[in-house]
Every structure is written in structure tokens, then in C-alpha cells.
Amino acid sequence: MNLKILTINLHKGFGVFNRRFVLPELREAVRSVSADVVFLQEVLGEHELHAARIPNWPQTPHYEFLADTLWSDFAYGRNAVYPQGHHGNALLSKFIIAQHHNHDVSTAGPEEKRGLLHCVLSLPGGRALHAVCVHLGLRTAQRRQQVDGLCRLVNGLPPGDPVVVAGDFNDWEQRAHQQLSRCAGLREVFVQAQGRAARTFPARWPLLRLDRIYVRGARIHQPVVLPRRPWAHLSDHAPLAAEVSL
């Protein structure tokens, strides 16, 4: 069975430097990839001030607006909560999401709250696919603890079930590859195909390799090349896509 995976940090629906609300354009760009499963980070669930002042603000949560009629199921994991609203990770799926749970991996201190959104997808033939949407912290020590938590989560899954882990790892030092390979048997798609993770940040002139797609239990996996336009002005992160054969 072949699946197309897409991951992108939405930057809360605003373009670079937060100058323009671009969620409607983002929806069209996401739809153009025709991915079966979409991993979203920094997606707004609610924001009262923006809803009051931005004319084309959706009436539904952003993940539901993006899902529209193309992805029948979606799940949201609320991470950061503030007086105006909240944001977190979300997953859009063309398959039934049988279960989902948001694992809190926040660490002590003033850092933004972080979570691992774990969804169990029901595939044709009765198979299960475990999809984990990730957005890790900015500090090295914080990320190390969060990757440990991700390893425990993946190692607790049924050993025969395929796993896809994708999102914004903020791992500019590229330390997560070895840790995830050693402790959870995860392989990064771009590293396996090209020797290094893809450059994704900043989107207009990518230098840092922050976003990743890891797999376990997949027969074949390969990167999908996405055009620079229109993505470069739709977020501060470039998206990643991959084809996975189970």
C-alpha cells in the first residue's frame, strides 16, 4: 500500500514576519500535494482577537478549515494555551482515525508547551498505521528529554505496526537521527535517500534542517520534491513530503 505524507509548520496561518494572513492560500497549496496524511504544527485552534479583526478568518478551527472535504478525519492536540486562544499540532487523514491522544512532553521552565499527537489510522485490510505529529522545543536539553519521550511512545507500540513520525524537530544540531535510530528504530526519509536531512528553515532561503519525516516498518520510502513556489511565502518553514510503501 502506497501513501503520500506531507508535513508543514503553519506558522499559525500567517506568512513570513506575520505580515499577512495566508491560511486560504495555504489550504490550496496543501490540497495541491494530494497527500493521504498531513502533519501540521503551529495550527491555531482558536484566537478571539484575530477572529475579530481579520475579515477572512475561518468560522471553524484552522485544522478543520484545511481538512475541508478532502480529508475526512482530523485530530488536534492543544499545546499552548493563552488568553486569546490556543494552538498545537494536528493531523489530517483520508483514513479513519480510530484513536488519538496528545502526549504532553513539556519541560520545566518558561518554554512553550509541547506535545506529541499520536493517531492510530485504520487502513484498508484491517491494518493500523501509527502517525505521530511532533513539534519539539528550542533548547538542546529540552529536545533531548522530548526525544526520549518519543522513543518511549514508539517502543510501546505493537512491533508489527508501521509508524510515521513527522514534524518540526527544531533539531538544528542534527542530534535526533542517531538517538531515534538507536532507541526506536526510526529512519529519516531524506537522510536515507540523500545522506542528510532536508533544509527547511527559513523557507525563502533554507539553511537549517529542522523538519523531518521518520518511518519504521515501511518497505520503501522516498522523498517527494515540492516546488519552491508558492510555499516560500506561506510560512517560515518549507514543507516536506514523502512516499511510503507499507
C-alpha positions as CSV (number, residue, x, y, z in Angstrom):
1,M,0.0,0.0,0.0
2,N,1.4,3.4,-1.0
3,L,0.9,6.6,1.0
4,K,1.9,10.2,0.4
5,I,2.9,12.1,3.6
6,L,3.1,15.9,4.0
7,T,4.4,17.8,7.0
8,I,4.4,21.6,7.4
9,N,4.7,24.1,10.3
10,L,1.8,26.5,9.5
11,H,3.2,29.5,11.5
12,K,-0.4,30.0,12.8
13,G,-1.7,30.8,9.3
14,F,0.5,33.9,8.8
15,G,3.2,34.5,6.3
16,V,6.8,35.4,7.0
17,F,7.2,38.1,9.7
18,N,3.4,37.7,10.5
19,R,2.6,40.4,8.0
20,R,-0.3,38.7,6.1
21,F,-2.9,36.1,6.9
22,V,-2.3,33.4,4.3
23,L,-4.4,30.4,5.5
24,P,-6.7,30.3,2.5
25,E,-3.6,30.1,0.2
26,L,-2.1,27.5,2.5
27,R,-5.2,25.4,2.1
28,E,-4.9,25.4,-1.7
29,A,-1.2,24.6,-1.5
30,V,-1.8,21.7,0.9
31,R,-4.6,20.4,-1.3
32,S,-2.3,20.5,-4.4
33,V,0.0,17.9,-2.9
34,S,-2.8,15.3,-2.7
35,A,-1.3,13.8,0.4
36,D,-3.0,10.9,2.2
37,V,-1.9,12.1,5.6
38,V,-0.9,15.7,6.6
39,F,1.1,16.5,9.7
40,L,0.6,20.1,10.9
41,Q,2.4,22.1,13.6
42,E,1.6,25.6,15.0
43,V,-2.0,25.3,13.9
44,L,-4.5,27.6,15.6
45,G,-7.5,26.1,17.3
46,E,-8.9,29.4,18.4
47,H,-7.8,33.1,18.6
48,E,-10.5,35.6,19.6
49,L,-8.5,38.8,18.7
50,H,-7.6,37.6,15.2
51,A,-11.1,36.4,14.6
52,A,-12.5,39.8,15.4
53,R,-10.1,41.9,13.2
54,I,-9.3,39.7,10.2
55,P,-12.1,39.7,7.6
56,N,-11.5,36.3,6.1
57,W,-10.9,34.5,9.4
58,P,-12.5,31.0,9.2
59,Q,-15.5,30.2,11.2
60,T,-14.1,26.8,12.1
61,P,-10.7,25.8,13.7
62,H,-7.9,26.1,11.3
63,Y,-7.3,22.3,11.1
64,E,-10.9,21.8,10.2
65,F,-10.8,24.6,7.6
66,L,-7.8,22.9,6.0
67,A,-9.3,19.5,6.0
68,D,-12.4,20.8,4.2
69,T,-13.8,17.9,2.0
70,L,-10.5,16.3,1.1
71,W,-9.6,14.7,4.4
72,S,-12.5,13.0,6.1
73,D,-10.8,12.7,9.5
74,F,-8.8,15.1,11.6
75,A,-7.4,15.3,15.1
76,Y,-6.0,18.2,17.1
77,G,-3.6,18.2,20.1
78,R,-3.8,21.5,22.0
79,N,-0.4,22.5,23.4
80,A,0.0,26.3,24.0
81,V,-3.0,28.0,25.8
82,Y,-3.2,31.8,26.3
83,P,-6.0,34.3,27.0
84,Q,-6.9,34.8,23.3
85,G,-6.9,31.1,22.4
86,H,-4.7,28.1,21.8
87,H,-2.6,26.3,19.2
88,G,-0.9,22.9,18.8
89,N,-0.4,20.0,16.4
90,A,-3.0,18.5,14.1
91,L,-3.3,15.6,11.7
92,L,-5.5,15.3,8.6
93,S,-6.2,11.9,7.2
94,K,-8.0,10.3,4.3
95,F,-8.3,7.2,6.5
96,I,-10.4,6.8,9.7
97,I,-8.6,8.0,12.8
98,A,-9.6,5.2,15.2
99,Q,-7.8,6.7,18.2
100,H,-5.8,9.8,19.0
101,H,-4.0,11.1,22.1
102,N,-1.9,14.2,22.7
103,H,1.1,13.3,24.9
104,D,2.4,16.3,26.9
105,V,6.2,16.5,26.6
106,S,6.6,20.0,28.0
107,T,9.6,20.6,30.2
108,A,10.0,22.8,33.3
109,G,10.5,26.5,32.8
110,P,9.0,29.2,30.7
111,E,9.3,27.4,27.4
112,E,6.3,27.0,25.1
113,K,4.3,23.9,25.8
114,R,5.0,20.9,23.5
115,G,3.1,17.8,22.6
116,L,3.3,14.5,20.6
117,L,0.0,13.9,18.8
118,H,-0.4,10.2,18.3
119,C,-3.1,8.9,16.0
120,V,-4.0,5.4,15.0
121,L,-5.2,5.2,11.5
122,S,-7.4,2.3,10.2
123,L,-6.0,1.2,6.8
124,P,-7.8,-1.0,4.3
125,G,-7.5,-4.6,5.1
126,G,-7.6,-4.0,8.8
127,R,-4.1,-2.8,9.2
128,A,-3.2,0.0,11.6
129,L,-0.8,2.9,10.9
130,H,0.6,4.9,13.8
131,A,1.1,8.6,13.0
132,V,2.9,10.9,15.4
133,C,2.9,14.6,14.8
134,V,5.9,16.3,16.5
135,H,6.9,19.9,17.5
136,L,9.9,19.9,19.8
137,G,11.4,22.7,21.9
138,L,14.1,25.2,21.1
139,R,16.7,24.2,23.8
140,T,19.0,21.2,23.3
141,A,18.4,19.8,26.8
142,Q,14.7,20.2,26.3
143,R,14.7,18.4,23.0
144,R,16.8,15.5,24.4
145,Q,14.1,14.8,27.0
146,Q,11.4,15.1,24.4
147,V,13.1,12.7,22.0
148,D,13.4,10.3,25.0
149,G,9.6,10.6,25.4
150,L,9.1,10.0,21.7
151,C,11.2,6.8,21.9
152,R,9.2,5.5,24.8
153,L,6.0,6.2,22.9
154,V,7.2,4.4,19.7
155,N,8.6,1.5,21.6
156,G,5.3,1.0,23.3
157,L,3.5,0.4,20.0
158,P,2.8,-3.0,18.6
159,P,6.1,-4.1,16.9
160,G,4.4,-5.2,13.7
161,D,2.6,-2.0,13.0
162,P,4.1,0.7,10.7
163,V,5.0,4.0,12.2
164,V,5.4,7.5,10.6
165,V,6.7,10.3,12.8
166,A,6.8,13.8,11.2
167,G,7.0,17.4,12.1
168,D,9.2,20.3,13.3
169,F,12.0,18.9,15.4
170,N,13.9,22.2,15.8
171,D,17.0,20.0,15.8
172,W,19.4,22.3,14.1
173,E,22.3,20.3,15.6
174,Q,21.0,17.1,13.9
175,R,21.4,15.0,17.1
176,A,18.0,13.3,16.9
177,H,18.8,11.0,14.0
178,Q,21.2,8.7,15.9
179,Q,19.1,8.8,19.1
180,L,15.8,7.9,17.3
181,S,17.6,5.2,15.2
182,R,19.2,3.6,18.3
183,C,16.3,3.8,20.7
184,A,13.2,3.4,18.4
185,G,14.4,2.0,15.1
186,L,13.2,5.1,13.2
187,R,14.8,6.1,9.9
188,E,14.6,9.6,8.4
189,V,13.4,9.5,4.8
190,F,15.7,12.3,3.4
191,V,18.7,11.1,5.3
192,Q,18.3,7.6,3.9
193,A,17.9,8.8,0.4
194,Q,20.3,11.8,0.3
195,G,22.6,11.4,3.2
196,R,21.4,14.4,5.1
197,A,18.1,15.9,6.3
198,A,16.4,18.5,4.0
199,R,16.9,22.2,4.6
200,T,13.6,23.7,5.6
201,F,14.2,26.9,7.5
202,P,13.8,29.8,6.8
203,A,11.5,28.9,3.9
204,R,12.7,31.6,1.5
205,W,16.4,30.7,1.9
206,P,16.6,27.4,3.7
207,L,19.7,26.8,5.8
208,L,18.7,24.8,8.8
209,R,17.4,21.1,8.7
210,L,14.6,21.4,11.2
211,D,11.7,19.4,9.8
212,R,11.8,15.6,9.4
213,I,9.8,12.5,8.3
214,Y,10.8,9.3,10.1
215,V,9.4,5.8,9.4
216,R,9.5,2.4,10.9
217,G,8.1,-0.8,9.4
218,A,7.9,0.7,5.9
219,R,9.0,-1.4,2.9
220,I,10.0,1.6,0.7
221,H,10.2,5.3,1.4
222,Q,11.4,8.1,-0.7
223,P,11.3,12.0,-0.7
224,V,8.9,13.9,-2.9
225,V,10.3,17.1,-4.3
226,L,8.0,20.1,-3.9
227,P,8.3,23.4,-5.8
228,R,9.6,26.4,-4.1
229,R,6.5,28.4,-5.0
230,P,4.1,29.1,-3.6
231,W,5.4,27.7,-0.3
232,A,8.2,30.2,0.3
233,H,5.9,33.0,1.3
234,L,3.2,30.9,3.1
235,S,5.2,30.0,6.2
236,D,8.6,30.4,7.8
237,H,9.2,26.7,7.3
238,A,9.3,24.8,4.0
239,P,7.1,21.7,3.8
240,L,8.4,18.2,3.4
241,A,6.7,15.3,1.5
242,A,7.5,11.6,1.1
243,E,6.0,8.5,-0.5
244,V,5.8,5.5,1.8
245,S,5.1,1.9,0.8
246,L,3.8,-0.4,3.6
